[in-house]
Amino acid sequence: MTKTKTQGAAALPLNTILDGDCIEVMNNLPENSVDLIFADPPYNLQLKGELHRPDNSQVDAVDDHWDQFSSFAAYDAFTRAWLKAARRILKPNGAIWVIGSYHNIFRVGAALQDAGYWILNDVVWRKSNPMPNFRGKRFTNAHETMIWASKEEGGKYTFNYEALKALNEGIQMRSDWVLPICTGHERLKDENGDKAHPTQKPESLLHRVLVGSTNPGDVVLDPFFGTGTTGAVAKMLGREFIGIEREAAYRKVAEKRIANVRKFDREALQVSASKRAEPRVPFGQLVERGMLRPGEDLYSLNGRFKAKVRADGTLVGTDVKGSIHQVGAAYEKAPSCNGWTYWCFKKEGKHVPIDVLRQQIRSEMNN
C-alpha cells in the first residue's frame, strides 16, 4: 500500500515506483527527505560486437539503449547531474551506495568526491559464480565495486556494526563480500522466458546493505529501480522505499514482484544494537539507587582480588583506589580494564557480574 510522509509542504511518495527520468523526479522530491540511496546506474559498458560462448551460442550481454552514451564526457555529465539531485534529497546524516564495474566506478568515485560526498568505504562484491571470460584475453571479471559515502564529512550516518558482525558469525564484517550472482528462481523472467533485466542484483547484496546502513522505518530511494530488488528487500526489512524507473517493462515486473513480498514481523526486524549506541550508565548510579551499597565488596571475575564500594561510586582496594576500570587495571597490571565485566557482587552465595545491574537500568531507559 502506498503511504505518504509529509516533508515540509510536500508529501513523500513512499512505497511507490515513480515513472520518469531519475534526475527530474529527484529534483521534484522534498529536500533532505531520504535516509539512504542505493544506486545501480548504467555502467556504460562500451560493448563492441557480439560475444559468443565456445559452443557458438550468443551471450546475453548488456546492450540496452539505457546503457549507451556517446562519450565519456556525456557519461560524466549524466553522473554529475544525478549525484547532485541525489545529494539534495539526502538528509544531513544520510548516505549513498553506488555500485559499478571497472567501466564506470572510477569516474563515479571522482564525481562523488567533487559533489561533496564523503567516501566511507569501497566494498568489493566478489561473485562466487561469475560468468567466465569466453575470449580468454583478460581475467575473468569476478567482482563489482560499491562505494559507500555519507552526504558530507562529519555526517552521523547509520552503521549497524554489531548486526553485520552477527551476520558474519561473530566476526567483524570485511569490505570484501562473497555472494552469488542472481540465478535460478531468483532471476526474474519476462513473458518470453528471457531475463527481465540484464543486471538484476541478488537480494543477498541488498539485505546486507540495508541491514548494515539503515533502520526499520527509514526511507530508501533507488533512482535506477529496474526490477525492484531494492524495494523488495526494503519491504521485507520494514524500510520504506521509493523507486524511480523510466522503463515500463521493468516497472511492471517490479510491481508484481513487490506485491508478493511479505514483510518480516516486528520482532524479526530488530537487529543487534551497537554497544556504543546504548545509554551510558555511570557506576555511581548503581550506588545511588541502592543496587550496591557503600562498603559492599566486589570480587574480580577470576576470584583473585576484591575491592570495596565507596559512596561516590569509586572503589578502594589494597594500595589502590579509583574507578571500577582503574582499580581492575591496577590489579591486573594492565593498561586498561573493562570494570563492568571484571567485577562481580555476591548474591545468594554466587558471584554475579555488575554488568547485570547496568543492563537492568538500560532496560528501564528503553521502555
Sequence and secondary structure as in RCSB ss.txt:
>XXXX:A:sequence
MTKTKTQGAAALPLNTILDGDCIEVMNNLPENSVDLIFADPPYNLQLKGELHRPDNSQVDAVDDHWDQFSSFAAY
DAFTRAWLKAARRILKPNGAIWVIGSYHNIFRVGAALQDAGYWILNDVVWRKSNPMPNFRGKRFTNAHETMIWAS
KEEGGKYTFNYEALKALNEGIQMRSDWVLPICTGHERLKDENGDKAHPTQKPESLLHRVLVGSTNPGDVVLDPFF
GTGTTGAVAKMLGREFIGIEREAAYRKVAEKRIANVRKFDREALQVSASKRAEPRVPFGQLVERGMLRPGEDLYS
LNGRFKAKVRADGTLVGTDVKGSIHQVGAAYEKAPSCNGWTYWCFKKEGKHVPIDVLRQQIRSEMNN
>XXXX:A:secstr
  EEEEETTEEEEETEEE S HHHHHHTS TT EEEEEE         S  B TTS B      GGG  S HHHH
HHHHHHHHHHHHHHEEEEEEEEEEE TTTHHHHHHHHHHTT EEEEEEEEEESS    SSSSS    EEEEEEEE
SSTT      HHHHHHHTTTS   SEEEE  S GGGS B TTSSBS TT   HHHHHHHHHHH  TT EEEESS 
TT HHHHHHHHTT EEEEE   HHHHHHHHHHHHT     HHHH     GGGS    HHHHHHTTSS TT EEEE
TTSS EEEE TTS EEETTEEE HHHHHHHHHT S   HHHHEEEEETTEEEETHHHHHHHHHHHH 
